[in-house]
Amino acid sequence: MYQPHHTPASPPLHHPVPQHPIPPMRSPPPPIQQQQHGRSVNTNPYMPQAGAVPAASSGYVPGSASGGYNLFNDTTAQVGLQVGRNAVLAGQEYVEQNFGRFMSLSMPTLRTYFNVSNRYVASKLSLVVFPWRHKPWSRQPKRSEVSGAVEGYMPPREDINAPDMYIPVMAFTTYILLSSILAGIKGDFHPELLGYISSMAFAIVIFEILGLKLGCYLLSISNESQILDLVAYSGYKFIGVIMTMIAGALVPGYFVKYTVLLYTFAANAFFLLRSLKYVVLPESSMNGSSMTTTNRQRQRRIQFLFAYSFVCQFVLMWLLAKS
């Protein structure tokens, strides 16, 4: 006869019972005032003692994130920061007084040199290439609308004789790109050529400006012109160099190339000879005051201007067109 199989029941679960009772939480004992030599003493360790020196006086702040030391509360650190701040301000003032007056480079000044129009650019390019019959060459002064006093010169947009930075910068960039394109047409282009051409052109411009400033210093020439005027005048030569390179690329042979080089050199030299007269011979300055110069000094200045406009420009333009 079939007997049912009974599964034995599992024993009941028993949770552990703590053998020792948990003591209740108690608050810290109240402070006990004790009399010591006629004054009360606080024995609570959580309360600061009366008459204790604050930790901030020594630069130490308990529980601070910097390891318990606050630098800004230290008297020595504050004196050091003040000395460093004064040194930085003195350095900035020294740079502005000794170098800013020579360079005079600021955003308003640069904005004036780039204040050109399409009509001015076309007229200036025509003047650099065909300067033979242009008159007058003197720059137009800028007068105040209130007092009528002279405040400088007119911007390039309003005076074709004013130097600008737009045409020289564009001509400099075009010269580098055109040299690379012509080298690529001949199959001689390599990535290092861009750096070589730009470095050489930049070195020529720097050498030219330094030579012009050195000549003005040796001849004791003082004028109202700025360093950017000289940079602008030194950059107009790239127009003739670009025309020479294009002529040499379009017409094979050296006759047409060097014929264009000679003409553009003569035009650029004549243009500089007339334009830089107010720099090298500043007798007729914008303030109308006549400077006293002897005949010997005037002859030396004219010779320096002639050497810069003709001899120096021919050598530099030949080097640029040859590369």
C-alpha positions, 0 to 999 in steps of 0.5 A: 500500500502506498505511503506518502512521503513527508518532507521534514520541516526546516527548523525555525530561524532565530535572530541573535539577541545582544548579550550586553545592553547598549548604553544611551547617548549622553550629552557632554557635561556642563562646564564647571566654574572653578575659582582660581586665585580670585577668578573663574576658570572654564574647564570645558574643553569645547569652549575657548579659554578667556584671554587666549591669543586668537589663531588668526594673529599668527596665520593659523586657522584651525580646521582650514582647508589649507592644512590649518594655515591662512596665508592672507592673514600673515603680515609678512605675506601681505607685505610681500604681495604689496611689494610685488604689486608695486614692482609690476606697476613700476615696470609697466610705467617704465615700459610705457615711458621709455618704449611707448614714446618711440614705437607709438603703437596703439590701436588708434594709431594703427587704425589711422594707417589703415584708414583707406578707400578704394579710390585712395588705393588706386590713386596711390598705386598709380602714384608709386608707378607714375610719380613723375608729374605729381604735385604737390608732395607735401602732406596736409595738416589736420587742424582742430575744429575748435581752436584751429591748431595743428593736431597732426596730419590728415589720414590716408583716405583724405590725403594721397601723400600720407603713408599707409600700411594697407598697400605695403602689407598687401604687397608684402603678402602678395610677394611671398605668395607670388614667389611660391607660385612661380617656384611651383610652376618651375617645379622647385617648390617645397614647404620650407620655401615659404619660410625662407622667402618671408624671413628674407623679405622681413629681414630686408625691411628691418635692415632698411628701417634700422639703416634709415633710423641710424642715418637720422640719428647720426645727422641729428634729424628730429621730426614728427614722423613715427616708425610706422611712416618708415615701415610704410615707405619701405614697403612700397618697393614690393609693388615694383618687385611684383611687377618685375616678377610678373613680367619675367614670368610672362615673357621669357628672357631677362631683357624685359624683366630687368627693363621693368626692374630698372623702370620700377626702381627709378619710379620708386626712388623718385617717389621716396625722394619726394615723399621723405623730404619732410622726414630728412629735411624737416625745415617746413614742419607742420607747426610752421617753425623753421629749424636752423640748419647750416648749409653743410648739414643740409648737403649731408642730409640731401646726400643721405636721402639720395643714397637711401632712395637710389643706391639702397633701393636698387640693391634691395629691389634687385635682391628681392626680384632675384629670389 
